C-alpha cells in the first residue's frame, strides 16, 4: 500500500504519519514464549520490539502457574460446555457505567448466573444488593472466594462466577 501511494505521488512523511497513527503494529509485539533472549520468539533479531513485561508474563510462566490466565480460560471453556446458561442465557449488564467493574447477570430456564470482575490493578469495593436464594460458587481466579454474592473488596483483576439453580 505504501509503495502504491508513493507511486501516486503522496509524500513519504505524510504516509509514514498515517501508518504510525492507524497501523495495528502499535499494539503488536512478538509472542512471549519465555523469559529468555527475545522472549523465546526467535534466535534472530525481531523486526518489532518486545513487550516490556516478557520476563514476567510469558507462555512458559503461565504453564507453570495453575492460577494463570491460560488455565483460567481452560476452566471457562469447560464451564461453558457444562452450563448451557453461558450459551443460551440472556445478558443484563448490571454496572454499565463502571469503568473498573464488569458485572452481569444471565438468566435461562430458571437459572441465574452472576459474574463480577475487577478490570483494574486496584482493589475495588462491590455491593451486590439483595441476593436471595442459594448460590453456588462455580468459578474464581484467586485461591479463595466468597461462596455467596456479598459485599466485598475485589482484588486486582479478580473475577467470580456464581450460579443459582
Backbone torsions as a table, in degrees:
resi	resn	phi	psi	omega
1	UNK	NA	-43.2	179.8
2	UNK	-58.2	-48.1	-178.1
3	UNK	-62.8	-40.8	179.8
4	UNK	-62.5	-44.3	179.9
5	UNK	-68.9	-34.5	175.7
6	UNK	-65.1	-41.6	178.9
7	UNK	-64.3	-26.1	176.9
8	UNK	-82.8	1.2	175.3
9	UNK	97.4	7.2	179.8
10	UNK	-73.4	146.8	-179.3
11	UNK	-70.9	135.1	-177.9
12	UNK	-61.8	-42.3	-180.0
13	UNK	-63.3	-39.6	177.8
14	UNK	-62.7	-45.1	-179.7
15	UNK	-64.6	-41.2	178.9
16	UNK	-64.3	-37.7	177.1
17	UNK	-64.5	-40.8	177.6
18	UNK	-63.1	-47.1	-179.8
19	UNK	-63.0	-39.0	-180.0
20	UNK	-63.2	-35.1	-177.4
21	UNK	-87.3	-24.7	-174.2
22	UNK	-113.1	-13.1	-176.9
23	UNK	-69.2	141.6	175.9
24	UNK	-74.8	-11.0	179.6
25	UNK	-63.0	-19.2	177.7
26	UNK	-62.1	-24.5	-178.3
27	UNK	-110.8	4.7	-178.5
28	UNK	-97.6	145.5	169.5
29	UNK	-142.7	159.4	176.1
30	UNK	-61.3	150.9	177.9
31	UNK	-56.8	132.7	-177.9
32	UNK	-93.7	89.5	-176.2
33	UNK	-79.2	-36.0	-177.0
34	UNK	-152.7	-178.9	176.0
35	UNK	-93.6	12.6	-179.8
36	UNK	-80.4	-170.9	179.3
37	UNK	-53.1	134.6	179.9
38	UNK	52.3	30.6	179.0
39	UNK	59.2	24.0	-179.0
40	UNK	72.5	8.1	-175.6
41	UNK	-76.3	-40.8	-176.6
42	UNK	-158.8	152.6	172.7
43	UNK	-81.8	-16.2	178.6
44	UNK	-87.7	-163.2	178.9
45	UNK	-97.8	117.4	179.0
46	UNK	-63.4	144.1	-178.2
47	UNK	-77.6	-14.9	179.6
48	UNK	-130.0	149.5	-174.5
49	UNK	-64.1	152.7	177.1
50	UNK	-77.7	156.8	171.9
51	UNK	-67.9	145.1	-178.1
52	UNK	-65.1	-21.2	-172.7
53	UNK	-101.9	14.3	-172.9
54	UNK	-62.6	-24.1	-179.4
55	UNK	-71.9	-26.2	179.1
56	UNK	-102.4	-37.0	-175.7
57	UNK	-112.7	107.6	180.0
58	UNK	-160.0	167.4	-176.3
59	UNK	-60.8	-45.2	-178.8
60	UNK	-57.7	-44.5	178.6
61	UNK	-66.6	-40.1	-179.9
62	UNK	-63.4	-41.4	-179.3
63	UNK	-69.6	-22.4	179.1
64	UNK	-87.6	-5.9	-175.2
65	UNK	-118.8	110.2	-178.4
66	UNK	-60.2	-20.4	-179.3
67	UNK	-101.5	15.9	-178.0
68	UNK	-72.9	166.1	176.9
69	UNK	-58.2	-37.2	179.5
70	UNK	-55.7	-52.1	-178.0
71	UNK	-72.4	-30.6	175.1
72	UNK	-62.2	-43.6	177.5
73	UNK	-62.7	-39.5	177.2
74	UNK	-60.1	-43.1	178.9
75	UNK	-65.5	-38.9	178.2
76	UNK	-63.9	-40.5	178.4
77	UNK	-63.5	-43.9	178.0
78	UNK	-63.6	-40.8	178.9
79	UNK	-63.3	-40.3	179.3
80	UNK	-63.0	-37.3	178.0
81	UNK	-71.1	-30.2	-176.9
82	UNK	-83.3	-36.1	-174.1
83	UNK	-114.0	107.1	-177.5
84	UNK	-60.9	-24.4	-179.2
85	UNK	-59.3	-26.2	178.6
86	UNK	-73.4	-20.7	178.0
87	UNK	-98.7	-43.6	-169.8
88	UNK	-104.1	-14.9	-176.0
89	UNK	-69.4	151.3	174.6
90	UNK	-75.2	161.9	-172.9
91	UNK	-120.7	132.2	175.0
92	UNK	-133.1	117.0	177.5
93	UNK	-75.2	119.9	-176.1
94	UNK	-91.5	-17.0	178.2
95	UNK	-133.7	62.8	-173.1
96	UNK	-63.6	-20.2	-177.7
97	UNK	-101.8	2.8	-178.6
98	UNK	-84.1	126.7	177.0
99	UNK	-82.5	-11.1	-174.4
100	UNK	-120.7	-18.6	178.4
101	UNK	-117.8	134.2	174.2
102	UNK	-114.0	115.1	-178.7
103	UNK	-131.5	128.0	178.5
104	UNK	-144.7	162.1	177.7
105	UNK	-126.2	139.3	172.2
106	UNK	-121.8	142.1	178.1
107	UNK	-131.4	140.5	178.1
108	UNK	-166.7	128.3	176.4
109	UNK	47.8	48.7	175.9
110	UNK	80.2	0.9	177.8
111	UNK	-103.8	153.0	174.8
112	UNK	-132.4	131.7	174.6
113	UNK	-112.0	131.2	177.3
114	UNK	-120.0	128.8	-179.3
115	UNK	-127.6	133.0	172.9
116	UNK	-128.8	134.6	179.4
117	UNK	-138.1	132.5	173.9
118	UNK	-90.4	117.3	-176.8
119	UNK	-94.8	14.5	-175.3
120	UNK	-121.8	170.7	177.3
121	UNK	-85.5	-1.3	-176.2
122	UNK	-110.7	152.9	172.9
123	UNK	-64.9	134.7	-178.3
124	UNK	-126.2	127.3	175.7
125	UNK	-73.3	146.5	177.8
126	UNK	-139.8	133.5	177.6
127	UNK	-122.9	109.3	-174.0
128	UNK	-77.0	-11.6	-173.7
129	UNK	83.3	-163.9	-177.1
130	UNK	-73.1	120.5	177.5
131	UNK	-119.1	107.6	-179.0
132	UNK	-97.6	156.9	174.5
133	UNK	88.3	-176.4	-179.2
134	UNK	-98.2	129.6	-180.0
135	UNK	-115.1	147.4	177.2
136	UNK	-115.9	127.7	174.8
137	UNK	-72.2	118.9	-176.2
138	UNK	-111.1	-19.6	-177.7
139	UNK	-163.0	143.2	173.9
140	UNK	-160.9	155.9	-175.6
141	UNK	-111.3	10.3	169.3
142	UNK	-114.0	165.4	-176.7
143	UNK	-59.2	-37.1	179.9
144	UNK	-130.6	153.0	179.3
145	UNK	-152.7	159.7	179.6
146	UNK	-65.3	132.7	179.6
147	UNK	-70.3	-17.9	-179.9
148	UNK	-130.2	149.2	173.0
149	UNK	-62.3	126.8	-179.8
150	UNK	-157.1	168.5	176.9
151	UNK	-58.3	132.8	-177.8
152	UNK	-156.7	164.5	171.3
153	UNK	-103.6	109.1	-178.8
154	UNK	-76.4	130.2	179.7
155	UNK	-74.4	165.5	-179.8
156	UNK	-51.9	126.9	177.3
157	UNK	58.8	22.5	177.6
158	UNK	-75.9	141.3	176.0
159	UNK	-138.0	139.8	-178.2
160	UNK	-136.9	138.2	178.5
161	UNK	-121.5	129.6	174.6
162	UNK	-123.5	148.1	179.4
163	UNK	-125.7	135.9	175.3
164	UNK	-118.3	121.2	-178.4
165	UNK	-105.6	NA	NA
